[in-house]
Amino acid sequence: MLFCGVDASDQSLDFHLRDAGGKVLVEGRVPPSVAGLDEMLAKLGAFAPPGEIAIALETAHAAYVQTMLDRGYVVYPVNPRTAAHFREALSVSGEKSDRIDGKVLAMFLATFHAELRPLRPDAPEIIALRIGCEDRVRLVEERVAKINELQAILKVYYPAVLELFGDLTSQTALSFLEEFPTQKQMQALTPRQFKGFLRRQSYTHSQRLEEMLTHLHQPALSVADHLQQAKAHRLVYLVRSIRTINAELAARDEEIDQHFGGMPEADWIRSLPRAGRTLAPALLACFGRDPDRFRDAGQARALLGTAPVTKASGRSSSVHMRRGCWKFARRTLQFFAEQTILHGGWPRAFYDEYRARGHGYHAALRAVAHKWVKIILAMKRTGSRYDEEVFLHSRRQHLSREAVGMT
């Protein structure tokens, strides 16, 4: 096997090819274009066929990665922090350049390739689902940030509106803020005008109407007119942004739902407790379809972020949350664990037992998620639906074997 490191930037692709004995075969720099990539791969191909050349990169998502995979090269994504630590270990001077980074990646791959797993793209529909679910999380995070900013502005510049609507992020409340973006405009409304607004919004909670009319003209903290006007534009921008994100989320949910519904894995994933419209496709995105994606449950738990990290030195030892993992998967599994605790059964009992031993809330959630990883991997292997009785029977057998071993 030959080992190549490729350091990519917007200006160039720096590559370094060496054999297992450390002999440098070729190195150079090409532009990050189709012609440049063809030139680099032609130079590598002069020494071995693609299947015998392993390429280390600090990314798995660039456009040229797919080209390398399509042509048969064995691609290894390397964490940039790992590569940086390896470079520092090789050079106390801390010298860094694109050419050196390509060399470092090749040396790292030659040294540790047996411990690394090459990039194995899953089925295209699984990759598309994964991208859709990750993008949905980003949309939710954007919406939360916009809502928090909107609420902060209202508390200072528009306090009178805070108790008018039950939910300030509802379509009716957002429309009201867009149409009447200052406290002065709200307080100038007559009951007839306010009722007219609600009719235009097809507002159906008539039981709250009297309460809203009472609140409409209640005394409120005064805000200078120039301050209200100064913030009105930002307030309207936030309202429109939230409405746009809401529409995008609805469209994305519909797209994900249709995409996921046609997959053969949908049936057994949906059999998991509390795996609804959002969680079910996200869980499949985490575990994928490739049966060889994980060597064992331990490797899956490390990548998905449920396995803790133990740091031991001498007589001291401590256990920490795993930070070097796939954050989307850790978030998804922790949320799934939280939902299954609400469902009850063994997850609730296990969670209560873990908390009783002095562990914190999030640590207990990750412990429940840790159990779920092994269960979901077994379901994925057989394609069978979730049956809690099967898990409980297996657990009783395991505890029984442990008890026999201790006697």
C-alpha contacts under 8 A as a table, 3 or more apart, distances in Angstrom:
res1	aa1	res2	aa2	distance
1	M	19	D	6.98
1	M	20	A	6.90
1	M	52	E	5.04
1	M	53	I	5.83
1	M	54	A	7.00
2	L	17	L	7.03
2	L	18	R	6.00
2	L	19	D	4.69
2	L	20	A	6.38
2	L	48	A	7.77
2	L	52	E	6.30
2	L	53	I	4.79
2	L	54	A	6.13
3	F	17	L	5.68
3	F	18	R	5.46
3	F	19	D	6.08
3	F	20	A	7.28
3	F	53	I	5.89
3	F	54	A	4.98
3	F	55	I	6.10
3	F	56	A	7.75
3	F	106	A	5.50
3	F	107	M	7.67
3	F	109	L	6.49
3	F	110	A	5.84
4	C	15	F	6.74
4	C	16	H	5.37
4	C	17	L	4.24
4	C	18	R	6.42
4	C	53	I	7.04
4	C	54	A	6.03
4	C	55	I	4.68
4	C	56	A	6.20
4	C	102	G	7.80
4	C	103	K	7.97
4	C	105	L	7.38
4	C	106	A	4.76
4	C	109	L	7.80
5	G	15	F	5.56
5	G	16	H	5.28
5	G	17	L	6.66
5	G	55	I	5.70
5	G	56	A	4.84
5	G	57	L	6.44
5	G	101	D	7.77
5	G	102	G	4.56
5	G	103	K	5.94
5	G	104	V	7.10
5	G	105	L	4.53
5	G	106	A	4.02
5	G	107	M	7.72
5	G	109	L	7.74
6	V	13	L	6.43
6	V	14	D	5.55
6	V	15	F	4.44
6	V	16	H	6.69
6	V	55	I	7.01
6	V	56	A	6.23
6	V	57	L	5.56
6	V	101	D	7.86
6	V	102	G	4.90
6	V	105	L	7.05
6	V	106	A	7.76
7	D	13	L	5.80
7	D	14	D	5.15
7	D	15	F	6.49
7	D	57	L	6.54
7	D	58	E	7.24
7	D	98	D	6.06
7	D	99	R	7.48
7	D	101	D	6.00
7	D	102	G	4.87
7	D	105	L	7.86
8	A	11	Q	8.00
8	A	12	S	6.10
8	A	13	L	4.63
8	A	14	D	6.44
8	A	32	P	7.68
8	A	57	L	7.95
8	A	98	D	7.79
9	S	12	S	5.40
9	S	13	L	6.44
9	S	32	P	7.68
10	D	32	P	6.90
11	Q	31	P	6.35
11	Q	32	P	6.54
12	S	29	R	6.41
12	S	30	V	5.62
12	S	31	P	4.48
12	S	32	P	5.10
13	L	29	R	5.60
13	L	30	V	5.31
13	L	31	P	6.02
13	L	32	P	5.69
13	L	36	G	8.00
14	D	27	E	7.57
14	D	28	G	5.85
14	D	29	R	4.45
14	D	30	V	6.65
14	D	98	D	6.24
14	D	99	R	5.71
14	D	102	G	5.91
15	F	27	E	5.38
15	F	28	G	5.57
15	F	29	R	6.33
15	F	40	M	7.70
15	F	99	R	7.29
15	F	102	G	5.34
15	F	103	K	7.40
16	H	24	V	7.51
16	H	25	L	7.95
16	H	26	V	6.14
16	H	27	E	4.26
16	H	28	G	6.77
16	H	99	R	7.88
16	H	102	G	5.54
16	H	103	K	5.34
16	H	106	A	6.47
17	L	24	V	6.02
17	L	25	L	5.53
17	L	26	V	5.32
17	L	27	E	6.03
17	L	44	L	7.34
17	L	103	K	7.89
17	L	106	A	6.73
18	R	21	G	7.87
18	R	22	G	5.83
18	R	23	K	5.34
18	R	24	V	4.29
18	R	25	L	5.18
18	R	26	V	7.20
18	R	106	A	7.09
19	D	22	G	5.47
19	D	23	K	5.53
19	D	24	V	6.79
19	D	25	L	7.17
19	D	110	A	7.95
20	A	23	K	7.51
20	A	110	A	6.24
22	G	107	M	7.93
24	V	27	E	7.65
25	L	47	F	7.89
26	V	43	K	7.57
26	V	44	L	7.57
28	G	99	R	7.90
30	V	36	G	4.97
30	V	37	L	7.14
30	V	39	E	7.31
30	V	40	M	6.71
31	P	35	A	7.80
31	P	36	G	4.87
31	P	37	L	7.51
32	P	36	G	5.79
32	P	37	L	6.61
33	S	36	G	4.97
33	S	37	L	6.02
34	V	37	L	5.20
34	V	38	D	6.15
35	A	38	D	5.12
35	A	39	E	6.18
36	G	39	E	5.07
36	G	40	M	6.27
37	L	40	M	5.13
37	L	41	L	6.15
37	L	64	Y	7.51
38	D	41	L	5.25
38	D	42	A	6.01
39	E	42	A	5.15
39	E	43	K	6.36
40	M	43	K	5.22
40	M	44	L	6.36
41	L	44	L	4.99
41	L	45	G	5.92
42	A	45	G	4.96
42	A	46	A	6.44
43	K	46	A	5.42
43	K	47	F	7.68
44	L	47	F	5.91
44	L	48	A	7.07
45	G	48	A	5.33
45	G	49	P	5.71
45	G	50	P	6.59
46	A	49	P	7.96
48	A	52	E	6.16
48	A	53	I	6.81
49	P	52	E	5.70
49	P	53	I	7.02
50	P	53	I	5.37
50	P	71	R	6.87
50	P	72	G	5.27
50	P	73	Y	4.62
50	P	74	V	7.50
51	G	54	A	7.72
51	G	72	G	5.48
51	G	73	Y	5.23
51	G	74	V	6.32
52	E	73	Y	7.40
52	E	74	V	7.64
53	I	73	Y	6.02
53	I	74	V	6.32
54	A	73	Y	6.38
54	A	74	V	4.69
54	A	75	V	5.84
54	A	76	Y	7.15
54	A	109	L	7.91
55	I	73	Y	7.09
55	I	74	V	6.10
55	I	75	V	4.82
55	I	76	Y	5.98
55	I	106	A	7.52
55	I	109	L	7.92
56	A	75	V	6.05
56	A	76	Y	4.79
56	A	77	P	5.88
56	A	78	V	6.45
56	A	105	L	5.85
56	A	106	A	6.46
56	A	109	L	6.38
57	L	60	A	7.30
57	L	75	V	7.45
57	L	76	Y	6.35
57	L	77	P	5.06
57	L	78	V	5.82
57	L	105	L	7.16
58	E	77	P	5.60
58	E	78	V	4.91
58	E	79	N	5.85
58	E	80	P	5.47
59	T	62	A	6.63
59	T	77	P	5.61
59	T	78	V	6.96
59	T	79	N	7.66
60	A	65	V	6.52
60	A	77	P	5.60
60	A	119	L	7.62
61	H	65	V	6.68
62	A	65	V	5.52
62	A	66	Q	7.60
63	A	66	Q	5.92
63	A	67	T	7.15
64	Y	67	T	5.04
64	Y	68	M	6.39
65	V	68	M	5.18
65	V	69	L	6.33
65	V	75	V	7.74
66	Q	69	L	5.04
66	Q	70	D	6.01
67	T	70	D	5.05
67	T	71	R	6.26
68	M	71	R	5.25
68	M	72	G	6.50
68	M	73	Y	5.48
68	M	74	V	7.91
68	M	75	V	7.44
69	L	72	G	5.19
69	L	73	Y	5.41
69	L	74	V	6.83
69	L	75	V	6.90
70	D	73	Y	7.62
74	V	118	P	6.36
74	V	119	L	7.44
75	V	118	P	5.52
75	V	119	L	5.55
76	Y	116	L	7.43
76	Y	117	R	6.73
76	Y	118	P	4.56
76	Y	119	L	5.54
77	P	118	P	7.24
77	P	119	L	6.63
78	V	82	T	7.03
78	V	83	A	6.82
78	V	105	L	7.99
79	N	82	T	5.22
79	N	83	A	6.40
80	P	83	A	5.08
80	P	84	A	6.09
81	R	84	A	4.94
81	R	85	H	6.18
82	T	85	H	5.23
82	T	86	F	6.25
83	A	86	F	5.06
83	A	87	R	6.14
83	A	104	V	7.17
83	A	105	L	6.59
83	A	108	F	7.38
84	A	87	R	5.06
84	A	88	E	6.22
85	H	88	E	5.07
85	H	89	A	6.22
86	F	89	A	5.08
86	F	90	L	6.39
86	F	104	V	7.44
86	F	108	F	7.16
87	R	90	L	5.15
87	R	91	S	6.26
87	R	94	G	7.69
87	R	101	D	7.71
87	R	104	V	6.07
88	E	91	S	5.22
88	E	92	V	6.14
88	E	93	S	7.98
88	E	94	G	5.84
89	A	92	V	6.76
91	S	94	G	5.67
91	S	95	E	6.96
96	K	100	I	6.15
96	K	101	D	6.91
97	S	100	I	5.13
97	S	101	D	6.08
98	D	101	D	5.03
98	D	102	G	6.34
99	R	102	G	5.32
99	R	103	K	6.51
100	I	103	K	5.06
100	I	104	V	6.08
101	D	104	V	4.96
101	D	105	L	6.15
102	G	105	L	5.24
102	G	106	A	6.36
103	K	106	A	5.16
103	K	107	M	6.20
104	V	107	M	5.09
104	V	108	F	5.97
105	L	108	F	5.04
105	L	109	L	6.10
106	A	109	L	5.18
106	A	110	A	6.13
107	M	110	A	5.08
107	M	111	T	6.15
108	F	111	T	5.18
108	F	112	F	6.03
108	F	113	H	7.76
109	L	112	F	5.30
109	L	113	H	4.95
110	A	113	H	5.82
112	F	115	E	5.44
112	F	116	L	6.55
113	H	116	L	5.07
113	H	117	R	7.63
114	A	117	R	7.90
120	R	293	R	7.35
121	P	124	P	7.98
121	P	127	I	7.73
122	D	126	I	6.32
122	D	127	I	6.31
122	D	288	G	6.76
122	D	289	R	6.53
122	D	290	D	5.79
123	A	126	I	5.31
123	A	127	I	6.41
123	A	289	R	7.00
123	A	290	D	7.50
124	P	127	I	5.09
124	P	128	A	6.16
125	E	128	A	5.04
125	E	129	L	6.13
125	E	259	H	7.99
126	I	129	L	4.99
126	I	130	R	6.10
126	I	284	L	7.88
126	I	285	A	6.37
126	I	288	G	6.28
126	I	289	R	7.07
127	I	130	R	5.01
127	I	131	I	6.22
127	I	285	A	7.51
128	A	131	I	5.20
128	A	132	G	6.17
129	L	132	G	5.07
129	L	133	C	6.14
129	L	256	I	6.77
129	L	259	H	7.27
129	L	260	F	7.27
129	L	281	P	7.28
129	L	285	A	6.13
130	R	133	C	5.21
130	R	134	E	6.14
130	R	282	A	7.18
130	R	285	A	4.62
130	R	286	C	7.36
131	I	134	E	5.21
131	I	135	D	6.05
132	G	135	D	5.16
132	G	136	R	6.16
132	G	252	R	7.39
132	G	256	I	6.73
133	C	136	R	5.01
133	C	137	V	6.47
133	C	256	I	7.50
133	C	281	P	7.41
133	C	282	A	5.85
133	C	285	A	7.36
134	E	137	V	5.19
134	E	138	R	6.55
134	E	328	F	6.85
135	D	138	R	5.08
135	D	139	L	6.32
136	R	139	L	5.02
136	R	140	V	6.29
136	R	249	L	6.78
136	R	252	R	6.97
136	R	253	D	7.98
137	V	140	V	5.09
137	V	141	E	6.23
138	R	141	E	5.03
138	R	142	E	6.14
139	L	142	E	5.02
139	L	143	R	6.16
139	L	245	I	6.68
139	L	249	L	6.94
140	V	143	R	5.08
140	V	144	V	6.20
140	V	249	L	7.83
141	E	144	V	5.14
141	E	145	A	6.26
142	E	145	A	5.18
142	E	146	K	6.24
142	E	245	I	7.95
143	R	146	K	5.09
143	R	147	I	6.04
143	R	242	I	6.00
143	R	245	I	6.47
143	R	246	N	7.85
144	V	147	I	5.11
144	V	148	N	6.07
145	A	148	N	5.20
145	A	149	E	6.28
146	K	149	E	5.16
146	K	150	L	6.11
146	K	238	L	6.21
146	K	241	S	7.54
146	K	242	I	6.61
147	I	150	L	4.99
147	I	151	Q	6.14
147	I	169	T	7.43
147	I	238	L	7.76
147	I	242	I	7.23
148	N	151	Q	5.22
148	N	152	A	6.20
149	E	152	A	5.07
149	E	153	I	6.26
149	E	238	L	7.96
150	L	153	I	5.20
150	L	154	L	6.26
150	L	235	L	6.58
150	L	238	L	6.39
150	L	239	V	7.66
151	Q	154	L	5.09
151	Q	155	K	6.22
152	A	155	K	5.32
152	A	156	V	6.71
153	I	156	V	5.43
153	I	157	Y	5.79
153	I	158	Y	7.15
153	I	231	K	7.77
153	I	235	L	7.39
154	L	157	Y	5.26
154	L	158	Y	4.40
154	L	159	P	5.50
154	L	161	V	7.49
154	L	162	L	7.06
155	K	158	Y	6.03
155	K	159	P	4.86
155	K	162	L	7.39
156	V	159	P	6.32
157	Y	182	T	7.98
157	Y	183	Q	7.68
157	Y	223	V	6.18
157	Y	227	L	6.91
157	Y	228	Q	5.79
157	Y	231	K	7.27
158	Y	161	V	6.21
158	Y	162	L	7.68
158	Y	182	T	6.49
158	Y	183	Q	5.23
158	Y	223	V	7.40
158	Y	228	Q	7.29
159	P	162	L	5.62
159	P	183	Q	7.65
159	P	220	A	6.87
159	P	221	L	6.64
160	A	163	E	7.16
160	A	164	L	7.62
160	A	183	Q	6.51
160	A	216	L	7.88
160	A	219	P	7.97
160	A	220	A	5.33
160	A	221	L	7.14
161	V	164	L	5.19
161	V	165	F	7.50
161	V	183	Q	7.36
161	V	186	M	7.85
162	L	165	F	7.05
162	L	168	L	7.55
163	E	166	G	6.88
163	E	215	H	7.44
164	L	212	M	5.69
164	L	215	H	6.26
164	L	216	L	6.91
165	F	168	L	6.00
165	F	173	A	6.31
165	F	212	M	7.50
167	D	170	S	5.56
167	D	173	A	7.08
168	L	173	A	5.23
168	L	174	L	6.68
169	T	173	A	6.29
169	T	174	L	6.07
169	T	242	I	7.95
170	S	173	A	5.29
170	S	174	L	6.14
171	Q	174	L	5.14
171	Q	175	S	6.02
171	Q	243	R	7.64
172	T	175	S	5.16
172	T	176	F	6.19
172	T	198	L	7.69
172	T	201	Q	6.22
172	T	203	Y	7.30
173	A	176	F	5.04
173	A	177	L	6.29
174	L	177	L	5.18
174	L	178	E	6.20
174	L	239	V	5.85
174	L	243	R	7.60
175	S	178	E	5.08
175	S	179	E	6.13
175	S	239	V	8.00
176	F	179	E	5.16
176	F	180	F	5.79
176	F	181	P	7.71
176	F	197	F	7.93
177	L	180	F	5.08
177	L	181	P	4.87
177	L	182	T	7.89
177	L	235	L	7.75
177	L	236	V	7.06
177	L	239	V	7.19
178	E	181	P	5.58
178	E	235	L	7.80
178	E	236	V	5.30
178	E	239	V	6.49
178	E	240	R	7.65
180	F	183	Q	7.72
180	F	185	Q	5.62
180	F	186	M	6.02
181	P	185	Q	7.19
181	P	186	M	7.93
181	P	232	A	5.38
181	P	233	H	8.00
181	P	235	L	6.75
181	P	236	V	6.61
182	T	185	Q	5.40
182	T	186	M	6.59
182	T	228	Q	5.59
182	T	229	Q	6.82
182	T	232	A	6.14
183	Q	186	M	5.10
183	Q	187	Q	6.20
183	Q	223	V	7.84
183	Q	228	Q	7.01
184	K	187	Q	5.27
184	K	188	A	6.22
184	K	225	D	7.45
184	K	228	Q	7.98
185	Q	188	A	5.21
185	Q	189	L	6.73
186	M	189	L	5.54
186	M	216	L	7.47
187	Q	216	L	6.64
187	Q	217	H	6.07
189	L	193	Q	5.97
189	L	194	F	6.27
190	T	193	Q	5.17
190	T	194	F	6.23
191	P	194	F	5.09
191	P	195	K	6.11
191	P	213	L	6.48
192	R	195	K	5.16
192	R	196	G	6.15
193	Q	196	G	4.98
193	Q	197	F	6.30
194	F	197	F	5.08
194	F	198	L	6.40
194	F	213	L	8.00
195	K	198	L	5.09
195	K	199	R	6.24
196	G	199	R	5.12
196	G	200	R	6.34
197	F	200	R	5.18
197	F	201	Q	6.44
198	L	201	Q	5.03
198	L	202	S	6.25
198	L	203	Y	5.25
199	R	202	S	4.94
199	R	203	Y	6.00
200	R	203	Y	7.71
203	Y	206	S	7.50
205	H	208	R	5.90
205	H	209	L	7.27
206	S	209	L	5.19
207	Q	210	E	7.27
208	R	211	E	5.32
208	R	212	M	6.15
209	L	212	M	5.10
209	L	213	L	6.16
210	E	213	L	5.09
210	E	214	T	6.15
211	E	214	T	5.16
211	E	215	H	6.25
212	M	215	H	5.06
212	M	216	L	6.02
213	L	216	L	5.01
213	L	217	H	7.30
214	T	217	H	6.33
214	T	218	Q	6.61
215	H	218	Q	5.07
223	V	227	L	6.86
223	V	228	Q	6.74
224	A	227	L	5.41
224	A	228	Q	6.48
225	D	228	Q	5.12
225	D	229	Q	6.23
226	H	229	Q	5.14
226	H	230	A	6.00
227	L	230	A	4.98
227	L	231	K	6.36
228	Q	231	K	5.45
228	Q	232	A	6.05
229	Q	232	A	5.07
229	Q	233	H	7.56
230	A	233	H	6.99
231	K	234	R	5.38
231	K	235	L	6.13
232	A	235	L	5.05
232	A	236	V	6.20
233	H	236	V	5.22
233	H	237	Y	6.21
234	R	237	Y	5.01
234	R	238	L	6.23
235	L	238	L	5.19
235	L	239	V	6.23
236	V	239	V	5.06
236	V	240	R	6.18
237	Y	240	R	5.24
237	Y	241	S	6.06
238	L	241	S	4.97
238	L	242	I	6.11
239	V	242	I	5.23
239	V	243	R	6.27
240	R	243	R	5.08
240	R	244	T	6.08
241	S	244	T	5.06
241	S	245	I	6.14
242	I	245	I	5.09
242	I	246	N	6.05
243	R	246	N	5.01
243	R	247	A	6.24
244	T	247	A	5.18
244	T	248	E	6.18
245	I	248	E	4.93
245	I	249	L	5.96
246	N	249	L	5.09
246	N	250	A	6.22
247	A	250	A	5.16
247	A	251	A	6.27
248	E	251	A	5.10
248	E	252	R	5.97
249	L	252	R	4.96
249	L	253	D	5.97
250	A	253	D	5.17
250	A	254	E	6.29
251	A	254	E	5.19
251	A	255	E	6.20
252	R	255	E	5.03
252	R	256	I	6.05
253	D	256	I	5.15
253	D	257	D	5.91
253	D	278	T	7.52
254	E	257	D	5.07
254	E	258	Q	6.22
255	E	258	Q	5.34
255	E	259	H	6.12
256	I	259	H	5.04
256	I	260	F	5.86
256	I	281	P	7.40
257	D	260	F	5.23
257	D	261	G	5.88
257	D	277	R	6.81
257	D	281	P	7.70
258	Q	261	G	5.15
258	Q	262	G	6.69
259	H	262	G	5.84
259	H	263	M	7.19
260	F	263	M	5.44
260	F	266	A	6.42
260	F	281	P	6.07
261	G	266	A	6.00
262	G	266	A	7.40
263	M	266	A	5.56
264	P	267	D	6.84
265	E	268	W	5.89
265	E	269	I	6.19
265	E	284	L	7.65
265	E	383	G	7.30
266	A	269	I	5.23
266	A	270	R	5.93
266	A	280	A	7.67
266	A	281	P	7.78
267	D	270	R	5.37
267	D	271	S	6.51
267	D	385	R	7.27
268	W	271	S	5.12
268	W	272	L	7.21
268	W	379	M	7.39
268	W	383	G	6.43
268	W	384	S	5.98
268	W	385	R	4.38
268	W	386	Y	6.76
269	I	272	L	5.79
269	I	275	A	7.29
269	I	280	A	5.92
269	I	281	P	7.97
269	I	283	L	7.60
269	I	284	L	7.05
269	I	385	R	7.37
270	R	273	P	7.78
270	R	275	A	5.66
270	R	276	G	6.92
270	R	280	A	5.87
271	S	275	A	7.31
271	S	385	R	5.63
271	S	386	Y	5.52
272	L	275	A	5.51
272	L	385	R	7.60
272	L	386	Y	5.67
273	P	340	T	6.11
273	P	343	H	6.99
274	R	279	L	7.94
274	R	336	F	7.58
274	R	339	Q	6.07
274	R	340	T	6.19
274	R	343	H	7.04
275	A	278	T	7.53
275	A	279	L	5.12
275	A	280	A	4.81
275	A	336	F	7.38
276	G	279	L	5.40
276	G	280	A	5.59
277	R	280	A	6.05
277	R	281	P	7.25
278	T	281	P	6.29
278	T	282	A	6.57
279	L	282	A	5.07
279	L	283	L	6.06
279	L	332	T	7.35
279	L	336	F	6.98
280	A	283	L	5.27
280	A	284	L	6.48
281	P	284	L	5.10
281	P	285	A	6.10
282	A	285	A	4.95
282	A	286	C	6.36
282	A	332	T	6.79
283	L	286	C	5.08
283	L	287	F	6.42
283	L	329	A	7.88
283	L	332	T	6.93
283	L	333	L	7.39
284	L	287	F	5.25
284	L	288	G	5.53
284	L	289	R	7.85
285	A	288	G	5.39
286	C	304	L	7.50
286	C	329	A	5.59
287	F	377	L	7.71
288	G	293	R	7.88
289	R	380	K	7.94
290	D	293	R	5.35
291	P	294	F	7.47
291	P	381	R	7.08
292	D	295	R	6.59
294	F	297	A	7.12
294	F	299	Q	6.08
294	F	300	A	5.63
295	R	299	Q	6.26
295	R	300	A	7.68
296	D	299	Q	5.55
296	D	300	A	6.54
297	A	300	A	5.03
297	A	301	R	6.05
297	A	373	V	7.31
297	A	374	K	5.93
297	A	377	L	7.43
298	G	301	R	5.12
298	G	302	A	6.25
298	G	307	A	7.71
299	Q	302	A	5.14
299	Q	303	L	6.31
300	A	303	L	5.28
300	A	304	L	5.94
300	A	373	V	7.52
301	R	304	L	5.14
301	R	305	G	5.89
301	R	306	T	5.27
301	R	307	A	5.20
301	R	370	H	6.69
301	R	373	V	6.66
302	A	305	G	5.25
302	A	306	T	6.47
302	A	307	A	5.26
302	A	308	P	7.94
302	A	322	R	7.65
302	A	325	C	6.63
303	L	324	G	7.97
303	L	325	C	4.98
303	L	326	W	5.85
304	L	307	A	7.96
304	L	325	C	6.08
304	L	326	W	5.59
304	L	327	K	7.56
304	L	329	A	5.14
304	L	330	R	5.36
304	L	333	L	7.91
305	G	308	P	7.62
305	G	322	R	5.78
305	G	323	R	7.28
305	G	324	G	7.67
305	G	325	C	5.17
305	G	326	W	6.44
305	G	327	K	7.19
305	G	329	A	6.98
305	G	330	R	4.82
306	T	322	R	7.24
306	T	330	R	6.47
306	T	333	L	7.88
306	T	366	R	5.41
306	T	367	A	6.94
306	T	369	A	6.25
306	T	370	H	5.03
307	A	321	M	7.68
307	A	322	R	6.56
307	A	366	R	7.90
307	A	370	H	6.50
308	P	319	V	6.43
308	P	320	H	5.68
308	P	321	M	5.01
308	P	322	R	5.16
309	V	319	V	5.59
309	V	320	H	5.18
309	V	321	M	6.16
309	V	322	R	5.49
310	T	317	S	7.02
310	T	318	S	5.73
310	T	319	V	4.42
310	T	320	H	6.38
311	K	317	S	5.60
311	K	318	S	5.30
311	K	319	V	6.27
311	K	320	H	7.83
312	A	315	R	7.47
312	A	316	S	5.73
312	A	317	S	4.13
312	A	318	S	6.42
313	S	316	S	5.47
313	S	317	S	6.40
314	G	317	S	7.94
321	M	363	A	7.66
322	R	325	C	6.64
323	R	327	K	7.98
325	C	330	R	7.54
326	W	329	A	5.49
326	W	330	R	6.36
327	K	330	R	5.07
327	K	331	R	6.09
328	F	331	R	5.22
328	F	332	T	6.11
329	A	332	T	5.00
329	A	333	L	6.03
330	R	333	L	5.33
330	R	334	Q	6.03
331	R	334	Q	5.24
331	R	335	F	6.15
332	T	335	F	5.22
332	T	336	F	6.11
333	L	336	F	4.89
333	L	337	A	6.04
333	L	366	R	7.79
333	L	369	A	5.67
334	Q	337	A	5.04
334	Q	338	E	6.25
334	Q	365	L	5.85
334	Q	366	R	5.76
334	Q	369	A	5.91
335	F	338	E	5.02
335	F	339	Q	6.34
336	F	339	Q	5.11
336	F	340	T	6.26
336	F	369	A	7.40
337	A	340	T	5.15
337	A	341	I	6.23
337	A	347	P	7.55
337	A	365	L	5.84
337	A	366	R	7.40
337	A	368	V	5.82
337	A	369	A	5.19
337	A	372	W	7.74
338	E	341	I	5.23
338	E	342	L	6.65
338	E	365	L	6.26
339	Q	342	L	5.20
339	Q	343	H	6.42
340	T	343	H	4.72
340	T	344	G	6.45
340	T	347	P	6.21
340	T	348	R	7.40
341	I	344	G	5.22
341	I	345	G	7.65
341	I	347	P	5.22
341	I	348	R	4.49
341	I	351	Y	7.24
342	L	348	R	7.12
343	H	348	R	7.65
344	G	347	P	6.29
344	G	348	R	4.92
344	G	349	A	7.56
345	G	348	R	5.67
345	G	349	A	6.53
346	W	349	A	4.98
346	W	350	F	5.91
346	W	392	L	7.94
347	P	350	F	5.15
347	P	351	Y	6.00
347	P	368	V	6.25
348	R	351	Y	5.06
348	R	352	D	6.10
349	A	352	D	5.19
349	A	353	E	6.15
350	F	353	E	5.11
350	F	354	Y	6.15
350	F	368	V	6.94
351	Y	354	Y	5.09
351	Y	355	R	6.20
351	Y	364	A	5.75
351	Y	365	L	6.98
351	Y	367	A	7.73
351	Y	368	V	6.48
352	D	355	R	5.15
352	D	356	A	6.06
353	E	356	A	5.07
353	E	357	R	6.52
354	Y	357	R	5.29
354	Y	358	G	7.07
354	Y	359	H	6.13
354	Y	364	A	5.86
354	Y	367	A	7.96
355	R	358	G	5.30
355	R	359	H	4.94
355	R	360	G	6.41
355	R	361	Y	7.10
355	R	364	A	6.36
356	A	359	H	7.25
359	H	363	A	6.23
359	H	364	A	6.27
360	G	363	A	5.30
360	G	364	A	6.12
361	Y	364	A	5.24
361	Y	365	L	6.35
362	H	365	L	4.97
362	H	366	R	6.24
363	A	366	R	5.17
363	A	367	A	6.24
364	A	367	A	4.97
364	A	368	V	6.37
365	L	368	V	5.18
365	L	369	A	6.22
366	R	369	A	4.85
366	R	370	H	5.93
367	A	370	H	4.89
367	A	371	K	6.61
368	V	371	K	5.27
368	V	372	W	6.44
369	A	372	W	4.89
369	A	373	V	6.30
370	H	373	V	5.46
370	H	374	K	7.29
371	K	374	K	5.80
371	K	375	I	6.73
372	W	375	I	5.02
372	W	376	I	6.01
373	V	376	I	5.26
373	V	377	L	6.11
374	K	377	L	5.14
374	K	378	A	6.31
375	I	378	A	5.21
375	I	379	M	6.34
375	I	391	F	7.75
376	I	379	M	4.95
376	I	380	K	6.03
377	L	380	K	4.99
377	L	381	R	6.16
378	A	381	R	5.07
378	A	382	T	6.45
379	M	382	T	5.35
379	M	383	G	5.33
379	M	384	S	5.28
379	M	385	R	6.71
379	M	386	Y	7.09
380	K	383	G	5.07
380	K	384	S	7.33
387	D	390	V	5.50
387	D	391	F	6.90
388	E	391	F	5.18
388	E	392	L	6.22
389	E	392	L	5.05
389	E	393	H	6.02
390	V	393	H	5.20
390	V	394	S	6.20
391	F	394	S	5.10
391	F	395	R	6.11
392	L	395	R	4.97
392	L	396	R	6.15
393	H	396	R	5.15
393	H	397	Q	6.31
394	S	397	Q	5.16
394	S	398	H	6.22
395	R	398	H	5.01
395	R	399	L	6.20
396	R	399	L	5.17
396	R	400	S	6.07
397	Q	400	S	4.99
397	Q	401	R	6.21
398	H	401	R	5.20
398	H	402	E	6.27
399	L	402	E	5.02
399	L	403	A	6.18
400	S	403	A	5.08
400	S	404	V	6.29
401	R	404	V	5.12
401	R	405	G	6.17
402	E	405	G	5.08
402	E	406	M	6.35
403	A	406	M	5.24
403	A	407	T	6.66
404	V	407	T	5.41
